[in-house]
Amino acid sequence: MAISVENGVFYLETAHTLYQMKVDSFGILNHLWYGAKTDCCMDYLLDYPDVGFAGNLYEAGNRRTYSLNTLPLEYAAGGAGDYRVPAVSVTHADGSSALDLRFREYQIRKGKYGIPGLPAVYADEDEAETLEIILQDALSAVEISLLYGVLPRADVITRAVLVRNNGDSGITINRAHSLCMDIPYGEWEWVHFHGRHVMERQMERASLIHGIQESSSTRGTSSHQQNPAVLLCEKDCTETNGFCMGAVFMYSGGFLTQIERDQLDQVRVVMGLNPDTFAWKLDSGECFYAPEVILSCSEHGMGELSRRFHHVIRHHVCRGEYKLSERPVLINNWEATYFAFDEEKIERIAEQAAELGIDMMVLDDGWFGKRDDDISGLGDWFVNETKLPGGLGGLIGRINGMGMKFGLWFEPEMVSEDSELYREHPDWALRIPGRNPVRGRYQLVLDMSRAEVVEYLYQVMSRILRENHIEYVKWDMNRSICDWYTAELPADRQAEVPHRYVLGLYELLERLTEEFPHVLFEGCSGGGGRFDAGMLYYCPQIWCSDNTDAHDRTLIQYGTSFFYPASTMGSHVSAVPNHQTGRVTTLQTRGTVAMAGSFGYELDLNRLSAEEKAEVACQVKAYKAHQELIHNGLYYRLSNPWEDNMSAWAFVSQEQTKVLVQGVVFRAAANVLRLRLRLAGLKADAVYRSSQDGQTYTGRALMSGGILLPKLKGDDAAFEICLEEKSFANAKVNFAI
Ligand code: DGJ
């Protein structure tokens, strides 16, 4: 049993971790522990200090030491004596906003709970258990179900929240976070992933100040600027040592993560829908599900924590035929042609790609409506016959005839003012009556909270997918959202629009992915502006960034790797000088970096020299040979590119018999020793043969002494070393290391 209850204490156990909470004599659910297994009840850590200005529960009588403001709480509500950041807050019909949550009952079930209309971690019935704890407000009939999914083998616990209004009058939910975690002891730092368009998920680690630190998005998407994932680690935690825990919000809209270090140095983390762009009216008898948070922790540093998240995302978040299977190597025409293409240009690129072993031609933006630049055409999902006189069918037929698959770009959620769709349905765009809408990349946003808009998009897209042999869809989304208003809802429900937008998006994705299981859907939002576990439920890969510069990509992919596996990161080789940075890197470097993901090309292959084409053919072959290891292997970060002069990583097979070490050394130096890199994740006693020099080394030597990298020339020079285990019997061990 992963979940058990003894004397009011709940034990949630995974292979290596333990989560504990306890109902106390006042019916308050205390958080006791999330960490390594301890084999005992951790309530001895509860302290009851007498702190001035920390109010006391009325029933505690004169016991000044019992305060909701100092106790570690499992789910903190606002307005009832705890002044730290709340997880939940409501406004009752009488205008008051207190919630005094007391334990009522619990239920343990086999299998993992699901959430209607929202993505959630899934598992077979024998892989997971569910705990539902119901808390009830002492006065109103507001009831809160805390849902816990325990996946023992994955070392993962999920949390979600269900708010029910069993009263006679309506309430408004102002905040309903799925995660609330109080940590009374320790010196903590937090790691978050900030950025901007073309520079997403830049890792930042900082100590906790007293007060609140947060990362968030109010942009209607999870955003380029902050990612809905956070890591909390002890001060001495490294890649390989020390305790850390991580939380990933499985949601693609606005979010808020807050970490408060309070007056007693206790830490509280909350994560959920961003209250700045969310409120929900809950009428009598209605209920509301808050999106899920995925949790994991490790005593052995951030590397192990990342690998746990990689596993759960690959096996219990991503779905569909491509979840674990090989992805096609693709060529996308965006950086090759932008909007300036015609049938012939695309076919020439495809012909060349087919010759070099590439599997799929993806036709990007510009194939539809009046779309010769980004000012017009969005919404008109019918073929642009000036560019493609033979229609989609003609082009696809010829590309299939070359032995290549075909993929197509869409940006379903958007509309250009200069489009037939907008002229017919101007009211379908989000816009506040009487105000001019904000334009982003000249475009407006369709009101995905409206059922008829979702239905229309489903009809249009499903027809194109049904009528054409399309094996891949790139689902783009190129602006942040504001102007939240829908004609469909009354004034007191307008704050629901941002969440209803995401529900509409998920409904459309669900219908299309279910009806077209053979199509590989790749998410995209100006690159990685919606790179989150919610989108990964529908799209097993996401275009990691519009920045294809190999140097910058090492930083972007490094940050992304803390929570998301390599298979989820769309990464392509593009032309030099790079279109975003102007930097020139070698084809080898571009190939090495792009291979650490779901691989492809984004350039006009016809402009390459014969030698370069030969190199591309070798890269494609190499990627196909390594893909299984890259996607299914265990990922190790071997350097910190923010501190070291290199970005290095390794993929180690599950059996630890094969290793692919890759990396880029940033700045070249003259007259220096060869660089040494310590490996990780190997079997200490095994002997590995290196592709670099044919030498053999023990795993222990490679992890302690490291390996010497080849002599490299030039800035941003890439290296790649393959190691394979040899049996002791026929191996010559190199003791010189
Ligand atoms: C943004 C994407 O990230 C690019 O790859 C490309 O598809 C453009 N949009 C097209 O408009």
Boltz pocket constraint, residues with backbone or C-beta under 6 A from the ligand:
constraints:
  - pocket:
      binder: B
      contacts: [[A, 334], [A, 364], [A, 365], [A, 409], [A, 476], [A, 478], [A, 524], [A, 525], [A, 526], [A, 527], [A, 543], [A, 545], [A, 546]]
      max_distance: 6.0
